[in-house]
Amino acid sequence: MLIALSNTPRDYAWGSPTLLADLEGREPSGAPEAEVWFGDHPGSPAEVHDGSGLTLDRWLPAAGDGLPAKLPYLLKLLAAGAPLSIQVHPSKQQAVEGFAREEKTGVARDAAERNYKDDNHKPEVIVALSETFTALAGLRDLERTRALIDVLGDAPAVSTLRDHLSAASGPDALRAAIGWVLGEADAADVAQIVDAAASASSDDFAAELALVRSLHTAYPADPGIVVALLMNLVHLRRGEAIFVPAGVLHAYVDGLGVEIMAASDNVLRGGLTPKHIDVDELLHLVDFAPADPPFLRPAPAGPQAEVFAPGIADFALGHLLAGGETAALELSGVAIAVCVGGEARVTGSSGRSITLAPGQAALVTPDETPLTSDGGGEVFVAMPGS
């Protein structure tokens, strides 16, 4: 079966007023449009256009025919017009333990201070659809970070931050610095560091300092701006991707992307937000090892096809390339295809087909493998991983 899916954009404040509208070739709604979810997550399940009137979270359990009652992944179009919060996601074990702990202590699932909404992990991959997509991902090499802090001068709070970064090596130094910024520094300390960074100049760190000025406008003197100074600044070109596993601090800054993740809503925040920050739990989850940006390169997967596969069971993201030739992809389970450019006729092995315009999606059952696409459109395909 190939069945059309749709959903309404979510109007989070950081959403872009134009990126999704431009992708779909329509007039902007006038409101921020942040994400369109294509999946069965109860937070915003997709509508199934088969005449049943059901959303996907109700349709799958009723479908039978060997289909799973629940998808292991969630596919999104994400349009950032302003920076998202700095955040980290738990491992599967941490999620199970944290969810059980909060259930036992009676923290309401919709409480602002709730950390664990479910018992699942939330690794994720995002692929840039805009010509550039800016993100913060992982903690920068410590020597480079120390060099950046050196250009901020010698204000007392800057010196304190520098001391934390110099007191130990690697993960211990970064843990001490972030713990101080989020848990011990007062508002005056944070403002002093942010002001120093906003007024500093450096050819070597021009992009990082420009980001500080932008973040300061969006979130004045937020402690997360100081955390951002310690993170890798990543500029993805269209078609490039990063993989964010458990424990990696990250934030999407601006741009349009297609995102796939394990089906979870577990987010612990570390700044650039007015929402609750549990500093102790955040420090428990973060991997403080400095590392290069976590780029994920696709592997060839058939004619005019590639797959972004981080090697986990929850998901892989196929990519059917636009062009004159027919693209073909073997499916690994129930899939969701979304068109992101041109017009694509997507066809299953049964011969059934559906034509998708940009922003339109379809559910594809496993018996339709291999899935092909022609018509010159570009399609991403969410499916279980291995």
Protein Blocks (a to p, Z undefined) as FASTA:
>chain_A
ZZdddddddfbfkbcfklmmmmnopacehiacfbdcddjbfklpcdddehnopafklmmm
mngnoiafbdfbdcdddddfbdcdddddddfklmmmmmmmmmmnopafkbfklmblbfcd
cddddddfbfbdcddedjadfklmmmmmmmnojafklmmmmmmmmmpghjlmmmmmmmmm
mmmpcfklmmmmmmmmmmpccfklmmmmmmmmmmmmmmghiaklmmmmmpccddddehia
cdddehiacddfbdcddddddddfbdcdeejiabdcdfklmmmmpccbdcddddddddde
behiacddehiakbccddddedjbdcddddfbdcddddfehjdddddfkopacdddehia
cdddfklpccddehhiacddddddZZ
